């Protein structure tokens, strides 16, 4: 399910920073903020882990408690 309509997502895809701002959050919600479940580019892995581990720590316990192994 798209977070917005097709036209909005086509616009977002034309602007990579906007696309990643939208889709990174959706991806992390899907993975219950467990960054290790995502496929990371090796050159950017450390920076992404630092960013998303900090964000995951700010999430309510109910959001991150349902993690699957």
N, C-alpha and C positions, 0 to 999 in steps of 0.2 A: 504494500500500500504506500503510495506516494504521500509525502508530508504536505503537498499542495497539488494544485492541478497541473496538467501536462505543460501548459504554457509557462507557468512559473518555474517548473523544473527544467525546461529547455533553456530558459533565461539563466537559471542557476548554473547549468552545465556549461554555458558559454563563459562564465566567470569562475574559474577554478577556486579562488579563495571562498566564494559564496557556496559553491558545491561542497567543498570539504567542511565548511562550517556547519552546514546542514547535515550531511551524511555521516560525518565522524560521530556526531552525537547520537544519531539513530543507530549506528553500528555498535557503539558502546552500550547503549540501552539494551540492544539485542543480546549482547554478551554479558549483561549484568555487571558492566564496568570491570570485567576481568580482561585486562589488556593482553594477557598471555594467550588468549584464545584467538586473537586476531593475527592475520598474516602481516608482518611489519617489514618494511624496507630496511635492510641491515644498517644503512647509513643514518637512518632516522629513528631507529628503535629506541635508543637511550632517551632522546628528547621526548618521544611520544610516551614512553613508560613514565617518565617524571611528570609529564602533564596529566595523564589520565589516572595515575595513582593518586595525585593530589585531588583531582575532581572526585574520584571514587570515595575518598575519605570524607568528603563533604556530603555524600548521599545518605539518606536515611537508612538505617539498618534493614528495614523491610525490603528495600530495593535490592541490596546486595546479598541478603540472606538466602535467596532462592537460587544460588549458583549451583549449576550442575557440574559434576566432575567428569 
